[in-house]
Amino acid sequence: MEFDMMDFTVGHPIPDASSGDGIIRTTEQCAEWAEKLGCTLRVAAEDELFIDIDTEEQFQRYLLVRPLMFAHFGIQFKDWVITPSKEGLPHRHVTVKLKTPLPLLARVALQAALGSDPLREFLSVRRALNGEDNVVIFFEKNAEGANA
């Protein structure tokens, strides 16, 4: 089963390449957009979760749910890093390194459960089911332009 995919790049030279834009994104497009934004493209590995936090409430959800991942699913975090996203606080990027790799749809589900942007994760499911590349990505400010 394949879901409708539309290319909205016409009129949108630098879309929000990790959120609710509906754009089909090639690796080349992502790299080009990242460069135009002064960002670095990060693509999640099979043992990483990328949690896109937009509000303080989403961050509190992350803090609440994180310990439940182990208690109820046995999912162990090897490490995690929390940084302001390119928009600045309260927007945050949480990168979680897992002790073991997980399938793509499982990672997207866990990201959603941990409070990641709901629209982003909803569209990530569509991208994953369509077999698209670059399903779980972050655009992070380069060091010289990073938000504090």
C-alpha positions, -999 to +999 in steps of 0.1 A: +000+000+000+013+034-009+000+067+003-004+098-018+028+118-019+029+154-032+059+175-040+053+210-026+087+223-033+073+247-059+070+280-041+087+266-010+125+270-016+134+261+020+106+241+036+106+229+071+122+197+061+115+178+092+079+187+099+044+190+085+052+203+050+043+171+031+073+173+009+091+143-006+127+148+003+157+134-013+191+133+004+203+159-020+173+182-013+179+178+025+216+187+022+208+217+000+181+230+024+204+224+054+231+245+038+207+273+029+195+274+065+231+273+079+224+240+094+238+205+094+216+176+083+214+147+108+198+115+098+189+091+127+206+057+128+186+026+137+196+030+173+186+067+176+154+086+184+151+122+173+125+139+195+113+173+182+100+193+212+081+225+204+066+235+237+074+233+274+044+209+278+060+185+253+093+187+272+075+178+304+059+148+287+093+137+275+106+139+311+075+120+324+075+092+298+112+086+295+115+063+326+084+044+315+102+032+283+124+009+303+098+000+330+071-011+304+091-020+273+126-028+285+139-001+261+172+011+275+187+045+267+225+044+263+227+082+262+207+113+254+215+149+246+191+178+248+198+210+228+178+240+217+166+236+181+173+261+154+142+282+166+156+285+201+139+276+234+114+263+243+120+243+210+144+215+217+160+186+200+164+155+221+187+128+206+184+095+223+210+067+217+194+033+223+213+003+235+199-018+206+186-008+172+148-008+165+127-009+133+119+025+118+081+025+127+089+015+163+113+044+166+087+068+152+061+055+176+085+059+205+093+095+194+056+103+194+051+087+228+080+107+242+063+140+232+078+147+198+059+171+175+027+151+167+023+163+131+059+155+124+055+119+137+022+115+119+038+124+086+069+102+095+046+072+096+034+080+060+070+085+049+080+052+065+051+033+050+060+047+015+096+036+019+109+072+016+144+082+026+152+107+054+122+099+075+138+108+109+160+139+105+171+170+123+184+203+109+207+216+135+224+250+135+261+249+127+283+257+156+289+293+145+252+300+143+240+278+172+213+290+195+223+291+232 
